[in-house]
Amino acid sequence: MSLRDPNQTYILTQGQGVKLSGNPIQTENFYIQKTLRDGGKIRFKILYSAELKGFCLLEVFLMRAHNRTRTASMTIPNAGSTATAQEQEGEFSIWELGDYYFFFKMSSNNGTFFIEHYQLYWLAS
């Protein structure tokens, strides 16, 4: 995964090697120090593969750590087959500094998602 121009990009958090097979996974807390109040955009990028026996959604939730509320989310559908190296990217609206964590979840227990890499970053505009 590469970003456009590293001089105009600030990585808020990233991770790799998350395997989902039914049970949700919560990441460690991380601190967000750049928000939309700083201008720019906040983007989430995920690279994943899947082996599924039926339709399933990969659900990604960005949660505030202090009150466990959802700040942003992304839902990725999969038609129930094998997917290799799929990449999705979207914008997240984050206005408050603080501790956050990701919560990854499958909509049904009918296979495996492997999150090869994910990254949350602030991009100057």
Residue pairs with C-beta under 8 A, 6 or more apart in sequence:
1 45
1 47
1 87
1 117
1 119
3 9
3 11
3 119
3 121
3 123
4 123
8 123
8 124
9 121
9 122
9 123
9 124
10 34
10 121
10 122
11 119
11 120
11 121
12 30
12 32
12 33
12 34
12 42
12 120
12 121
12 122
13 27
13 30
13 32
13 100
13 102
13 119
13 120
14 117
14 118
14 119
14 120
15 27
15 102
15 115
15 117
15 118
16 115
16 116
16 117
16 118
17 115
17 116
18 25
18 27
18 104
18 114
18 115
18 118
19 112
19 113
19 114
19 115
20 58
20 104
20 105
20 106
20 112
20 113
20 114
20 115
21 106
21 109
21 111
21 112
21 113
22 106
22 109
24 103
24 104
24 105
24 106
25 103
25 104
25 105
26 101
26 102
26 103
26 104
27 101
27 102
27 103
27 104
28 101
29 65
29 99
29 100
29 101
30 99
30 100
30 101
31 97
31 98
31 99
31 100
32 94
32 96
32 97
32 98
32 99
32 100
32 120
33 97
34 40
34 42
34 122
35 42
35 94
35 95
35 96
35 97
35 122
36 42
36 93
36 94
36 95
37 95
38 122
39 124
39 125
40 122
40 123
40 124
40 125
41 91
41 122
41 123
41 125
42 91
42 92
42 93
42 94
42 120
42 121
42 122
42 123
43 89
43 90
43 91
43 92
43 120
43 121
43 123
44 60
44 62
44 72
44 74
44 89
44 90
44 91
44 92
44 118
44 119
44 120
45 87
45 88
45 89
45 118
45 119
45 121
46 60
46 74
46 76
46 87
46 88
46 89
46 115
46 117
46 118
46 119
47 85
47 86
47 87
47 115
47 116
47 117
47 118
48 58
48 76
48 83
48 86
48 87
48 88
48 113
48 114
48 115
48 116
49 82
49 83
49 84
49 85
49 86
49 113
49 114
49 116
50 56
50 58
50 78
50 81
50 82
50 83
50 86
50 111
50 112
50 113
50 114
51 82
51 111
51 112
52 78
52 80
52 81
52 82
52 83
52 110
52 111
52 112
52 113
53 80
53 110
53 111
54 80
54 108
54 110
54 111
55 77
55 78
55 79
55 80
55 108
56 78
56 80
56 106
56 107
56 108
56 110
56 111
56 113
57 75
57 76
57 77
57 78
57 106
57 107
57 108
58 75
58 76
58 78
58 104
58 105
58 106
58 107
58 113
59 73
59 74
59 75
59 76
59 104
59 105
59 106
59 107
60 73
60 74
60 75
60 76
60 102
60 103
60 104
60 118
61 70
61 72
61 73
61 102
61 103
61 104
61 105
62 70
62 71
62 72
62 73
62 92
62 94
62 100
62 101
62 102
62 120
63 69
63 70
63 71
63 100
63 101
63 102
63 103
64 71
64 96
64 98
64 99
64 100
65 98
65 99
65 100
65 101
66 98
66 99
71 92
71 93
71 94
71 96
71 100
72 92
72 93
72 94
74 88
74 90
74 92
76 86
76 88
78 113
80 110
80 111
85 116
92 120
94 100
102 118
104 113
104 115
106 113
